[in-house]
Amino acid sequence: MPEWLFDFLSGPTIKIAAAIWNSSMKLIIKLVCSTPQKFSTGTWAFVKENLYPWAEGIGLSALNLFFIMIAFLKAVSNLHQNITLEMVIEAMIKVVVANVLYLNILNIMTTVFSISSAMAKEVFTLDAPELKVEDMDIGSALFYQLFGLLFILAAIVCSFLMLWTVYSRYIKLYLLMILAPFAMSTLVGGQEIERSFYAWMRTFLLNAFEIVVIALTMVISFKLIGAGISLFDGKNIVTSMVDGFWDALNSLFTMILVTAAVKGSNAFLSKAFGL
C-alpha cells in the first residue's frame, strides 16, 4: 500500500502511538540496565554525601540506645529469666555485627546494585519489538477512525506506568540507603525490635532484584510478541478484508498486557520468595 494512502486511512494515530510506545521502550531498557549510581549521579552523590552520613550519625546513637536502655534493661528486669553468659555473648556478637555492618553496608549495597544491574544486562538479549501494523486494510482503517484516540491514550498511559515502575524503584533504593543505619541499630534491641532490621533487609533485596524480574518479564513478552502469538486471529473470525482490525487490536492489547506484567513484577517476586 502506498504510504500516502496508509497515512490517509490511519491518520496520525498509529504514528503518534508508535512513536510514544517505541521511544518509551528504548528508554525503559536503558534504565533497567542502569545502577542507582549511574541512574542519577547527582542524586546518588547527594544521598551518599549528605543524607547517608546524617542517618548514620543518628543510627549509631540509636545503637547505644537500643543496646543499653532497651536490650540490657529488659533482660535485667525479666525476673523469669536470669542473665546468662550465653546471653551476654550473643548480645556482644550482635554489637560487633552491627558495627561491622555500619562500616561496610554502603559497599555491600553498592555491590548488590551492580550485581542486579549486571544480571538485567545479561537478560536483555532481545530488542523491543516496534509497535506497528503490517496489514493495513479496511478493518484497520476502521479501527483507527473509531478508536484512534483510545489507541494514543493507551500508549501514553502504558508508557507512563512502565516508566514510573522503573523510576519508583530507584527512588525506593535511595530511601532504603538512608534508612539502612536506622534498621541496623535495631539489630541489638532484642528479638521483637530486631525484626525491623530483617524487614528492611527483605525490602532492600526485593527492590534491588526487582529489576531482574522486570527484565525477564519484558524479554519473555518480547519473545511472545515476536513469535506471532495473537489474542485475536482475524483469519478465523472474519474475511481477510478486515484482518487489519484484529491486527490493530492486538497492538493495543500488546501494550496493555506487557504493562500489566511489568507492574506485577514486584508482587510476583515477593510471593515467589516470601519477601
C-alpha positions in Angstrom: 0.0 0.0 0.0 1.4 3.5 -0.9 2.5 5.5 2.1 0.2 8.4 1.3 -2.8 6.1 1.3 -1.7 4.5 4.6 -1.5 8.0 6.2 -4.9 8.9 4.8 -6.6 5.8 6.1 -4.9 5.6 9.5 -4.5 9.3 10.2 -1.8 10.3 12.6 -3.0 7.7 15.2 -0.6 4.8 14.5 2.4 7.1 14.1 1.8 9.0 17.3 1.1 5.9 19.4 4.0 4.0 17.9 6.4 6.9 18.5 5.3 7.2 22.1 5.5 3.5 22.8 8.7 2.7 20.9 10.6 5.6 22.4 9.4 4.7 25.9 10.5 1.1 25.5 14.0 2.1 24.4 14.3 4.4 27.4 13.0 1.7 29.8 15.5 -0.8 28.6 18.3 1.7 29.1 17.1 2.5 32.6 16.6 -1.2 33.5 20.3 -1.9 32.8 21.5 1.1 34.9 22.6 1.2 38.6 21.4 3.8 41.1 24.9 5.2 40.9 24.5 5.9 37.1 20.8 6.5 37.1 21.2 9.9 38.6 24.8 10.8 39.6 23.7 14.0 41.3 21.1 12.2 43.4 23.5 9.4 44.3 26.1 11.9 45.4 23.6 13.9 47.4 22.3 10.7 49.2 25.8 9.3 49.8 27.5 12.5 50.9 24.7 14.4 52.7 21.7 12.2 53.7 23.5 9.0 54.5 26.1 10.5 57.0 23.2 12.3 58.7 21.3 9.0 59.1 24.4 7.1 60.1 25.1 9.5 63.0 21.5 9.0 64.3 21.7 5.3 63.8 24.9 5.0 65.8 23.3 6.9 68.6 20.3 4.7 68.4 22.5 1.6 68.5 23.7 2.5 72.0 20.1 3.4 73.0 18.7 0.0 71.9 21.6 -1.9 73.4 21.9 -0.2 76.8 18.4 1.1 77.6 16.3 -1.5 75.9 18.0 -4.8 75.5 20.1 -4.7 78.7 17.4 -3.2 81.0 14.8 -5.6 79.6 17.0 -8.5 80.4 17.7 -7.2 83.9 14.0 -6.6 84.6 13.0 -10.1 83.4 12.5 -12.0 86.7 11.6 -15.2 85.0 14.9 -15.4 83.1 18.4 -15.0 84.6 21.2 -13.2 82.7 23.5 -16.0 81.5 26.9 -16.0 79.9 25.3 -17.1 76.6 23.0 -14.1 76.6 25.9 -11.7 77.1 28.0 -13.3 74.4 25.0 -13.2 72.0 24.5 -9.5 72.7 28.2 -8.7 72.2 28.2 -10.6 68.9 25.3 -8.6 67.7 27.0 -5.4 68.7 30.1 -6.4 66.7 28.0 -7.4 63.7 26.1 -4.1 63.8 29.4 -2.1 63.9 30.8 -4.2 61.0 27.7 -3.5 59.0 27.9 0.2 59.7 31.4 0.2 58.3 30.6 -1.8 55.2 26.9 -1.5 54.5 27.4 1.2 51.8 29.8 -1.0 49.9 27.6 -4.0 50.3 24.6 -2.1 48.9 26.7 -0.8 46.0 27.8 -4.4 45.2 24.2 -5.6 45.2 23.2 -2.8 42.9 26.0 -3.8 40.5 25.0 -7.5 40.6 21.4 -6.8 39.9 22.3 -4.4 37.0 24.7 -7.0 35.5 22.0 -9.7 35.7 19.5 -7.4 33.9 22.0 -6.7 31.2 22.6 -10.4 30.6 18.9 -11.0 30.3 18.3 -8.4 27.6 19.3 -10.4 24.5 16.3 -9.2 22.5 15.4 -5.8 21.2 11.9 -4.4 22.0 9.6 -5.1 19.1 8.3 -1.9 17.5 4.6 -1.2 17.6 3.3 -1.4 14.0 0.5 -2.7 11.9 1.7 -4.8 8.9 -1.8 -5.4 7.4 -3.4 -2.1 6.6 -6.9 -2.6 5.1 -10.5 -1.6 5.7 -10.6 -3.2 9.1 -7.5 -1.4 10.5 -8.6 1.9 8.9 -12.0 1.5 10.6 -10.2 0.7 13.9 -8.1 3.9 13.8 -11.0 6.0 12.8 -13.2 4.7 15.7 -10.6 4.1 18.4 -7.7 6.3 17.4 -7.9 8.5 20.4 -8.1 5.4 22.7 -5.1 3.9 21.0 -3.0 7.1 21.6 -4.3 7.3 25.2 -3.4 3.7 25.9 0.2 4.3 24.6 0.6 7.3 26.9 -0.8 5.6 30.0 1.0 2.3 29.5 4.3 4.1 28.8 3.9 6.3 31.9 3.1 3.3 34.1 6.1 1.3 32.9 8.4 4.3 33.3 7.0 5.0 36.7 7.6 1.4 37.8 11.2 1.7 36.9 11.7 5.2 38.2 9.9 4.5 41.5 12.3 1.5 42.1 15.3 3.9 42.1 13.5 6.3 44.5 12.9 3.3 46.8 16.5 2.3 46.7 17.7 5.7 47.6 15.3 5.8 50.5 16.4 2.3 51.6 20.0 3.5 51.7 19.1 6.4 54.0 17.0 4.0 56.2 19.8 1.4 56.5 21.5 2.9 59.6 18.2 3.1 61.4 17.4 -0.5 60.6 20.9 -1.7 61.7 20.5 0.0 65.1 17.6 -2.3 65.9 19.7 -5.4 65.4 20.7 -5.3 69.1 17.4 -4.4 70.6 16.1 -7.9 71.3 14.0 -10.3 69.3 11.0 -8.1 68.9 12.9 -5.0 67.9 15.4 -6.6 65.6 12.6 -7.7 63.3 12.8 -4.2 61.9 16.3 -4.9 60.6 15.1 -8.2 58.9 12.1 -6.3 57.4 14.5 -3.7 55.9 16.8 -6.4 54.6 13.9 -8.2 52.9 12.6 -5.0 51.4 16.0 -4.0 50.2 16.6 -7.3 48.4 13.1 -7.2 46.9 13.6 -3.8 45.4 17.2 -4.4 44.4 16.5 -7.5 42.4 13.1 -6.5 41.2 14.8 -5.1 38.1 15.9 -8.6 37.1 12.3 -9.8 37.2 11.2 -6.8 35.2 13.9 -7.6 32.6 12.8 -11.2 32.4 9.2 -10.2 32.1 9.9 -7.8 29.2 12.2 -10.3 27.4 9.6 -13.1 27.6 6.9 -10.7 26.4 9.1 -9.6 23.5 9.6 -13.2 22.6 5.9 -13.9 22.7 5.2 -10.9 20.5 8.0 -11.8 18.1 6.7 -15.4 17.9 3.4 -14.0 16.5 1.2 -15.2 19.3 -2.0 -13.2 19.0 -5.1 -12.8 21.1 -7.2 -12.2 18.1 -6.9 -14.1 14.8 -8.9 -12.3 12.1 -8.5 -15.2 9.7 -10.7 -17.4 11.8 -13.2 -14.7 12.5 -13.8 -12.5 9.5 -12.7 -12.3 6.0 -9.2 -11.2 5.0 -10.6 -7.7 4.2 -10.8 -6.8 7.8 -7.7 -8.6 9.2 -6.2 -5.3 9.9 -8.8 -4.6 12.6 -7.6 -7.5 14.7 -4.0 -6.7 13.9 -4.6 -3.2 15.4 -6.5 -4.7 18.3 -3.5 -7.0 19.0 -1.2 -4.0 19.1 -3.5 -2.3 21.7 -3.5 -5.4 23.9 0.2 -5.9 23.5 0.8 -2.6 25.3 -1.7 -3.3 28.0 -0.6 -6.9 28.8 3.2 -6.0 28.8 2.5 -3.1 31.1 0.4 -5.3 33.4 3.1 -7.9 33.6 5.8 -5.4 34.4 3.7 -3.7 37.1 3.2 -7.1 38.8 6.9 -8.0 38.9 7.3 -6.7 42.5 4.3 -8.7 43.8 5.4 -11.8 41.9 8.9 -11.7 43.4 7.6 -11.0 46.8 5.3 -14.1 46.7 7.9 -16.3 45.0 10.5 -15.8 47.7 8.3 -14.9 50.6 9.8 -11.4 50.9 
